[in-house]
Amino acid sequence: MRLLYSKPSPYSSKVRMAAHLCDLKLDLVSTNTADEGAELTRTNPIGKIPALILDDGSTLYDSRVICDYLDRLAGNPIIPQAPDAWAATKRVEALADGMTEAAMAALYEKRYRPEPMWYEPWMDKQWRRAHRALDALEQEVAALPEAPNLAHLAVSCDLAWVQLRFPEELDGRHPALAAWLERFFDRHPDLAALKPQA
Ligand SMILES: N[C@@H](CCC(=O)N[C@@H](CS)C(=O)NCC(=O)O)C(=O)O
């Protein structure tokens, strides 16, 4: 299987960590979404990464679908199947990924629009969303089980991306989450090696 990915992408890191814990090998294809290249748009018409090309040539996206698929292939090592535990895991994944989505929207506003067109009220709304999600994550990480599952992967990738792009948000505003992240990566150096990087 080939994964279209980039090193800083938190959702790509989550998929790579999932594949690692599922003991599945992915061939990595470094992909710049700004190019809107043919392989990317053929694989995922939405033009986003991560996107997966299976051995038979069929394709899968987005990161949540890919992680669910890898987990099923491997016999569910990272997603608990009992309804309550499944719901808790997927909720935390949605919360962490949604936090990143909001912060990324604010980042893209400045990256892709000329400065006179930046719309502050819209960016402020994204940050209110991200801040509420970070506050909620402080409670959620305290309740995570010991053994890493998909929720740990999503939270660690999303927080590591925030630390990369907006370090003051984590180390300044959410030191408990920064401490959780450091502890998690200390305990799991194999996962730390796959975290989002510049
Ligand atoms: N919901 C998607 C989000 C994917 C996403 O936003 N990927 C970013 C990189 S981390 C991307 O491709 N951005 C390029 C763009 O929006 O044009 C997922 O979970 O895979």
PDBQT file of the ligand as one rigid body, heavy atoms in Angstrom, charges set to zero:
ROOT
HETATM    1  N1  LIG A 201     -10.362  15.210   7.340  1.00  0.00    +0.000 N 
HETATM    2  C1  LIG A 201      -9.132  15.014   6.600  1.00  0.00    +0.000 C 
HETATM    3  C2  LIG A 201      -8.293  16.267   6.670  1.00  0.00    +0.000 C 
HETATM    4  C3  LIG A 201      -7.089  16.180   5.752  1.00  0.00    +0.000 C 
HETATM    5  C4  LIG A 201      -6.361  17.506   5.650  1.00  0.00    +0.000 C 
HETATM    6  O1  LIG A 201      -6.881  18.577   5.964  1.00  0.00    +0.000 OA
HETATM    7  N2  LIG A 201      -5.091  17.414   5.216  1.00  0.00    +0.000 N 
HETATM    8  C5  LIG A 201      -4.290  18.597   5.019  1.00  0.00    +0.000 C 
HETATM    9  C6  LIG A 201      -2.844  18.315   5.390  1.00  0.00    +0.000 C 
HETATM   10  S1  LIG A 201      -2.692  17.888   7.090  1.00  0.00    +0.000 SA
HETATM   11  C7  LIG A 201      -4.339  18.958   3.560  1.00  0.00    +0.000 C 
HETATM   12  O2  LIG A 201      -4.307  18.101   2.715  1.00  0.00    +0.000 OA
HETATM   13  N3  LIG A 201      -4.383  20.270   3.287  1.00  0.00    +0.000 N 
HETATM   14  C8  LIG A 201      -4.318  20.792   1.961  1.00  0.00    +0.000 C 
HETATM   15  C9  LIG A 201      -5.495  21.646   1.617  1.00  0.00    +0.000 C 
HETATM   16  O3  LIG A 201      -6.432  21.798   2.430  1.00  0.00    +0.000 OA
HETATM   17  O4  LIG A 201      -5.476  22.170   0.510  1.00  0.00    +0.000 OA
HETATM   18  C10 LIG A 201      -8.379  13.808   7.165  1.00  0.00    +0.000 C 
HETATM   19  O5  LIG A 201      -8.627  13.418   8.329  1.00  0.00    +0.000 OA
HETATM   20  O6  LIG A 201      -7.577  13.183   6.453  1.00  0.00    +0.000 OA
ENDROOT
TORSDOF 0
